[in-house]
Amino acid sequence: MHEFEVLADAVRRKLLAVLAVGEQPAGTLVDIARSEFGISQPAVSQHLRVLRDNGFATARAEGARRVYALDPAGLDAAEAELSRLRDPLGQRLDALHTEIARGRRAARTGETATTEEAS
């Protein structure tokens, strides 16, 4: 699943937002998703599995419960994809900025030479 597909779902975004604050037991995540989205425990478990399988969350056993944490790898991959999409435009804008600066510099140099010749 593509990073953007993982992030496209509101339930998964909410779970990630909660995990961004800190580790959470699965029960807490289920309660939050059920109260906000009205979905079942198995549906929340499926969303958590998608987050784990795609590198956005990790889970560890702590006694009889699972504790989830944010895995920055998934967010890093999404950020890298955004940077890749943004980069071609950024390079063009940098080139435009350079040309504008050259034009201004040339105009100043031309004005300075004209002013000195008039003296």
C-alpha positions as CSV (number, residue, x, y, z in Angstrom):
1,M,0.0,0.0,0.0
2,H,1.3,3.4,-0.9
3,E,2.1,5.9,1.9
4,F,-0.6,8.3,0.7
5,E,-3.2,5.5,0.8
6,V,-2.3,4.7,4.4
7,L,-2.7,8.4,5.3
8,A,-5.8,8.9,3.2
9,D,-8.0,7.2,5.8
10,A,-9.3,9.5,8.6
11,V,-9.3,6.6,11.2
12,R,-5.6,5.9,10.5
13,R,-4.7,9.6,10.6
14,K,-6.4,9.9,14.0
15,L,-4.6,6.8,15.3
16,L,-1.3,8.3,14.1
17,A,-2.1,11.6,15.8
18,V,-2.7,9.8,19.1
19,L,0.5,7.7,18.7
20,A,2.4,10.9,18.0
21,V,1.8,11.9,21.6
22,G,3.2,8.7,22.9
23,E,2.8,4.9,23.2
24,Q,-0.7,3.7,23.7
25,P,-2.3,0.3,24.6
26,A,-4.5,-1.2,21.9
27,G,-7.5,-0.8,24.1
28,T,-7.1,2.9,24.3
29,L,-6.8,3.2,20.6
30,V,-9.9,1.1,20.1
31,D,-11.8,3.2,22.5
32,I,-10.8,6.4,20.7
33,A,-11.6,5.2,17.3
34,R,-14.9,3.6,18.3
35,S,-16.1,6.8,20.0
36,E,-15.0,9.1,17.2
37,F,-15.8,7.0,14.2
38,G,-18.3,4.4,15.5
39,I,-16.4,1.4,14.2
40,S,-16.0,-2.0,15.7
41,Q,-13.0,-3.3,17.5
42,P,-12.1,-5.7,14.6
43,A,-12.2,-2.7,12.2
44,V,-9.8,-0.7,14.5
45,S,-7.6,-3.8,14.6
46,Q,-7.5,-3.9,10.9
47,H,-6.5,-0.2,10.7
48,L,-3.7,-0.8,13.3
49,R,-2.5,-3.7,11.1
50,V,-2.3,-1.5,8.1
51,L,-0.3,1.0,10.1
52,R,2.1,-1.8,11.3
53,D,2.4,-3.5,7.9
54,N,3.3,-0.2,6.2
55,G,5.8,1.0,8.7
56,F,3.8,3.7,10.4
57,A,3.4,2.0,13.8
58,T,5.1,-0.7,15.9
59,A,3.5,-3.0,18.4
60,R,5.0,-4.8,21.4
61,A,3.5,-7.2,23.8
62,E,3.3,-6.0,27.4
63,G,1.8,-8.8,29.4
64,A,-1.6,-9.6,28.0
65,R,-1.9,-6.4,26.0
66,R,-0.3,-4.8,22.9
67,V,1.3,-1.4,23.1
68,Y,1.5,0.6,19.9
69,A,4.0,3.3,19.1
70,L,4.6,5.6,16.2
71,D,7.2,4.4,13.7
72,P,8.8,7.3,12.0
73,A,9.8,5.2,9.0
74,G,6.3,5.5,7.4
75,L,6.2,9.2,8.0
76,D,9.7,9.6,6.6
77,A,8.7,7.7,3.5
78,A,5.6,9.9,3.0
79,E,7.8,13.0,3.5
80,A,10.3,11.7,0.9
81,E,7.6,11.1,-1.6
82,L,6.3,14.7,-1.0
83,S,9.8,16.1,-1.4
84,R,10.2,14.1,-4.7
85,L,7.0,15.6,-6.0
86,R,7.8,19.1,-4.8
87,D,11.5,19.0,-6.0
88,P,11.0,19.6,-9.7
89,L,9.0,22.7,-9.0
90,G,11.5,23.9,-6.4
91,Q,14.4,23.6,-8.9
92,R,12.5,25.7,-11.4
93,L,11.7,28.3,-8.9
94,D,15.3,28.4,-7.7
95,A,16.4,28.9,-11.4
96,L,13.8,31.7,-11.8
97,H,15.1,33.4,-8.6
98,T,18.7,33.2,-10.0
99,E,17.7,34.7,-13.3
100,I,15.8,37.5,-11.6
101,A,18.8,38.3,-9.4
102,R,21.1,38.3,-12.5
103,G,18.7,40.7,-14.3
104,R,18.7,43.0,-11.3
105,R,22.4,42.9,-11.0
106,A,22.8,43.6,-14.7
107,A,20.4,46.5,-14.5
108,R,22.3,48.0,-11.5
109,T,25.6,47.6,-13.3
110,G,24.2,49.2,-16.4
111,E,22.8,52.1,-14.4
112,T,26.0,52.6,-12.5
113,A,28.0,52.7,-15.7
114,T,25.6,55.2,-17.2
115,T,25.8,57.4,-14.1
116,E,29.6,57.4,-14.1
117,E,29.8,58.2,-17.9
118,A,27.5,61.3,-17.3
119,S,29.9,62.6,-14.6
